[in-house]
Amino acid sequence: MALVVKKFGGSSVATTEKIMSVAKRILGEKKPDDKIVVVVSAMGDSTDNLIKLAEGIDEEPYKAGYSRELDMLLTTGEQVSIALLAMAFQKLGQPAISLTGGMVGMRTNSVHTKGRILGISPERVHEELDKGKVVVVAGFQGVDRFGDPVTLGRGGSDTSAVALAGALKADACEIYTDVDGVYSADPRIVKNAKKMREITYFEMLEMARLGAGVMQPRSVEMGQYFNMPIHVRSTFTDKPGTIIREDYTLEEKDFEIRGVAHDQKVAKIAVLAVSNTPGIAHKIFAALADANIDVDMIVQSIRNIDKNITDMVFTIALDDLPEAKKVVDKVAEEIDAGTVLVEEDVAKVSIVGAGMLGSPGIAARMFGALAHAGINIDIISTSEISVSCLIKGSQITEAVNAIHDEFFPDK
C-alpha cells in the first residue's frame, strides 16, 4: 500500500475528454490498497481567460486594490477542474471527492496573488482517504487567517502538491506535465536538449529560479524541506521522467554544468543620477519589498566621481512592472534622482550546475559562446552554482542554443 500525490497541470485537464483520460490513467496504475491524492490546475487557458475578464474591468488588474478580488476570481478555475475530475472518477466507479485548498487545511499568509504556505492540517484528506476515496485537490490556492482565498503565484499547483505530499508523509509525489522530464534546456527551443534522469534539489531550485518553467521554485523548496523526492514526468506517456532528490544515485557526475535556463518575463529598471550616499539603495529596495516586488539582478555603477553620483540598475518580473514603476518613480522623486528608465526587451540566460564549483573557466566559456554569436551582455550576476547574463530579449533563442552547444556538444 502506498500513499501517492499526483499533480496534473492545465494542459493535462484542458478538456473533459482529457479529464476522463487522466482518471482512467490513475485508476489503471492504482494498486488495490493505494491511497491517491490528485492535485490539479485550472483547465487549459482558464486562468488566462479569467485574467482577461478582470482586464475588462481594469487594464491593470494586479493593482494592490484588486488583489483580493483577483484571488477570489482566479481560484474558481481550479474549482471547475476538481469537480469535473471527481465526477470522472465516480463515472468510472471510483468513489472520489473534490476539495479546495481551504478544505484541505492549506493555510497561507495574506499576500494575495503571491501567497506563501504557512502550514497544512490535512486531517480531512486522511478521513476521506480512509473511506476509500480518491481525493481531488485544487492546486494554486489556500486560505489566510480570515478565511479569504489566496493564490500562490504562477505554477503554484506544483507547490500545493509537494507541500501536501510532505504534510501527508506520502510515499511519492509525481508531477505530470506536457514534457517528459527536466531537460538541459527548454526542448521547445533547443532541439538537442538532454533529458536528465536525476537532478538535486539545490540545482533544480536554481534552474527554476532562473526561468526553467517545468517547476515553480517554491515547490522545489518544499521538496527539500520535507525531503520528498519529486518525479517529473509526462501526462501523455508512461516513460520515466526526472527525479528531483537530495543527491545523485544513478547519474554520472562528470558534468560541468547541469543546464541552461532562460527567462523572458523580465524587465529592467534604471534609476539614474542618484546620490552615492548611505541609505539610498535601502530606500529604493525597501519600497519595492513593501509592495511585495522581488528584485533580481542589481548593479550600481559610478556615473560621476567628482559629483559623487551613481546609477542603480536592477531587474524584476515583467508582471510586476506597472506597480514597480509607480513605486520607483515615487522614491526617485523623494531622493532627487535624475530619471527612471524602463526596458522591456530584455531576457536572462543562465548556466547552472554544482560542477562549476572548482572548475575555472566556466563563465569565460559562457561569455565566449555569446560573443561568437554576436550577443552583447548588459548585466552579469553569479551565485555559487550559476552565472546569469541579461541580454536583448529578441536574441534569447540564439543565446540559449549557443551556450548549450558549448557545454552539451552533440557526440
N, C-alpha and C positions, 0 to 999 in steps of 0.2 A: 504494500500500500504506500502511495506517495501523495503528498500534497503539492500540487503544481500550480503556479501562477503563470498564465499565458496572456500576453498583451497583443492586440491586433490594432494596427493603425487604420487611418481613414480610408486609404485605398483598398484595404482588405475587406472593408464593410461598406463599400460605396453604393451598393445596390442590394435589394432584397435577395437577389439570386446569389450574390457573394456572401451575404449573411448566412444563407442556408448552407452554402459550401463550407463556411467556417465551422458551423455547428456540426456538420457531418464529419469534417476532418477531426475535430476534437473528440467526438464520440468514437470515431474509428481508431484513434490512438489510445483512448482511455482504457485502462485495465479495470476489472470489476470493482476493486476496492479503492481506486484512486479518488482523491478529492480534488476537484478542479475549480479554480477561480479564474475568470476571464475578465481582463480589463480592456475596454475598448475606447477608441476615439470617436469623434463625430463622423458621420458618413461623408466620404469623399471631400468635396469642397464646401461642406456645410458651414464650417467656421468662417471661411472667407465670405460666403454669402450673407451670413449674419452680420459681419463687419460692414459689408456694403449697405445693408439695411440701416445700420447706425449712421453711416456716412450720408444717407439720405436725409437724416435729421441735422447732422453737423459734419462738415468735411474733415474735422479733426476729432473723431470720437474718443481718442485716447487722452483727451484733456482730463486733468485731475478731477474736475467736477462731475464727469460722467463715469468714472472708473467703476463705481459700484454697480451702476445700471448696466454697464457694458458686461460685467461679470454675470449679472442676472440674465442677460441675453445670451451670452456665449455658452453658459452651462446647459442650455436647453438642447444644444446639438448632441451632446453625449447621452442625454436622457432619451432621445429618439432611438439611437443605436442600441442602447442596452435593453430597452423594452422589446425591440424587434428581435434581438438575438435571443432573449429569454423566451419569446414566443416560438422562435425557430426550434429551440431545444425541446419545448413542450410538444410541438408538432411532431417531432421525431421520437416522442415517448420518454424523454428525459426530463424529470422534474427540474425546474430552474426558477430563479428569482432575480430580478434586476434591482440594484441598489445604487443610490447616488453616493458621491463622496462623503456627504454628511452622514448618511445612513451607515456607512462602514466605519465611522468614527475617525475620519481624516480631519484632524484639527490643524488650522493654518493661522498665520498672522493676518493682519487686516490690510495688507498691501495689495489692493485689488489690481488684477491683471498680471501681477508679478509675485504672487504669493509663495511663501515657503512653508513646508510642512513642519509643524511643531511636535506632533505626536499622533499616534494611531491607537485607537481602542477597538480592536476587531472582534469583540465578543459576538456581535450579530452575525458576522461571517462564519465563525465557528459553529454557532447554533444552526445556521441554515445548511452548512456542510454536513453536520451530524444527522440531519434529516434526509440526507441522500441527494440534495440538490446541487446543481451547478450554480455557482454564484457569479452573476454578471455585474461588473462594477463600472461605473462611469469614471473614466480617467480624467486627468487635467483639472480636477477640482476638489475642493474641500470646503469647510466652513470655519469662520472665525468665532470668537467668543460671543458674538452677538447672534450667531446662527446665520449670518449672511454668507452667500456663496462667494468663494474666492477662487479664481483660476490661477494656475501655476506657470503660465507662460507657454509659448510655443514648444511643443514636444513634451509638455507636462504629463501626458499619459504614461510615458516611459518612467518618469519619476514616481507616479502613482503606483505603477506595477511593482517596481523594485522595492519601494518603501513598504508596500503591503506584503510582499513576499517576506521581507525581513521581519515585520511585525508578527506575521503568522508562523514564523520559523519554517517556511516552506522548504521542500526538498529541492526545488528547482524554480528558476524564473526564466521564461522564454519570451523573447521579444520578436514578434513576427512583423516583417516589413516587406517592402517591394523590392529589396535587394537581398541577396542570399548570404550576407555577412558583412564584415568590416573589411574594406579594401585599402591598399596602399595609397589610393587617391580616389576621387569620385569617378566610378566607372562610366558615368554618363559623358565625361569629357576626356578621360584618359583610356584609350582602347586597351592598352596592355597593363591596366591596373591589376595588382596581385591580391587575391583574397587571402586573408590571414586565418589560420586555424585557431590562434590564440593571441591575446594581447593583454597586458597588465592594466589594472585599474589606473595606475599612475599615467601610463602612456595614453590610454583611451580618454581619460579626463582632459588631458592636454589637447588631444585631437579634437574632442567635442568642443572645448572652449574656444578653439581656433577656427571652428567652422564646419567640422565634419558632421553633417546633419543626421547621420544614422542614429545618434544617441544624444539626448539632452545632457549637458554637463552634470546637473544635479542628480540625474538618475545614476550616473556612474559614482558620484559621491555617496549615494545611498547604498549602492552595491558594496563599496569599500567599507562603509560604516558597519554594515551588517555582515560583512564577509560573505556576501551572497553571489556566487558565480552567475553570470548573465549569459544566456545563449541567444545570440542574434542570428536569426535565420529567416528564410523566405516563406511567405504565406503560400506560394504557388508551387513549391517543390518540396520533396522530402529530404533533400540533400542536407548534410550537416552544415552549420554556419560557422560563426566565430564565437569562441568562449572568452569572455572578459573575466579575469580572475586575478588573484594576488600575485602569482608568479607563473612562469612558464613550466609546462610539464612535457611538451612534445616538440615545440619549435626549435629549430637550430638558432643559436644565439649569436651568430657571427654577422648580423645585420648592422649597418652603420646608422641608418635611420629607419623608423617604423613606417612612416607615411608622410604624404604631402596633403595638408589641409588648406582650404581656402574659404574666404568669407566675402561675399559681395554685398551683404547688407550692412555696409559700413559708411559712415560719414566722417569727414574731418572738419574740425573747428579750429581756427587760429585766432587768438587774441593778441593783437599786435600793439607794439609800443607800450609795454607795461613797465611800470617802475620796478626795478630789480631790488626790492626791499623785502624784509621778512614779513610773512603773513599774506602776501598777495596770492600765492598758489593756494593757500588754505581757503581764502575767501571764494575763489572760483570753484574749487572741487568740493568744498563743504556744501555750497549752494546746490551743486548737482546731486550730491549724495542725499540732501534733504528732499530732493524731488525724485528719489529712487532711480536715478540715472547712472548706470555703470559707465565708467571710463576705462578705456583700454590703453592704447599706446600714448605715451606722454613724452614730449620733447620740449625743453626750454633752451633757447639759444640767444646769445647776446647780440642785440641789434646795434647798440652804440655804447662802447665802453666809457667814453667821456661823459655821456649824459646818464649813464647807468640805466639804460633802457633795454628790455628784453622782449622776446616774443614767446608766447605759450601756445603750443600746438598739441592737440590730442584727438583721439578718435572715440566715437560712440556708435551704438547700434543705430542703423538708419531709421528704425521705427521711433526712436527717441528724439529725432532731430527737431521736430517742431517745438516740443516742450523745452529741449535743451537750449535752443536758440533764444527763447524768451528769457530763460534763467541767466544765460551768459550775457545777453545784452544788458540786463539789469545790473549785473555785477560789474560789467565793463564801464558802465556809466558811473557807478559808485567809486571805482578805483581810477577813474580818469584815463582809461586805456584809449589807444589811438582809434582802432576799429576792430570789428569782428568779421572774419571771413568764413564762409562755409563752402565746402566742396563735396559733392555727392558722387562724382565719377571717380571713386576710389575703391580699392579692394585689398584684402590682406591675403598673402600667401605665406605658408609656414611649413617648416620641416619639423618633425617630432621623432624622438627616439632616445631611449636610455643609452643606446650605443654611442651617442655623441659624447658622453662623459669620457674624458681621457682620450679623445680622438681629435687631435689638432687638424685644422684644415677643412672641417665640415662646412663651416659658414662661408669660407672662401670659395668652396666649390659651388655652393648655392648662388653666391653673388656672381660667380663666373658664368653659370648657366643663364642667369638673367641678362648679363652683359652680352653674351653671344647671341641672345635672342633680341637684342636691341631694346631691352626694357629697363627704364630708369627706376631707381629706388628713391622713394620720398622719405620714409621713416624706417628705422630698424629697431626692433626690440628683441630681447632674449630672455630665456629662463634657463634653468639647469638642463632641460631636455628639449628645448625648442629654440628656433630662430624664426622671427617673423619680419616680413617686409611689406610696407604699404606701397602700392603701385597704382597706375591708372586702371580703373575698373574695366575699360574696354580691352585690356591686354591680359585678363586673368586666365583665359583658356590657354593662351600661348605660354604664359608663365608657368602654370601648373605642369604642362606637358614637358617644358624644357627642364624643369627641376626633376621631374620624375624620370626622365630619360637619363639624367646624370647619375642618379642613385639606384635606379632599377633598370639597367640596360637589358634589352632582350638578349637572351642567351641561346 
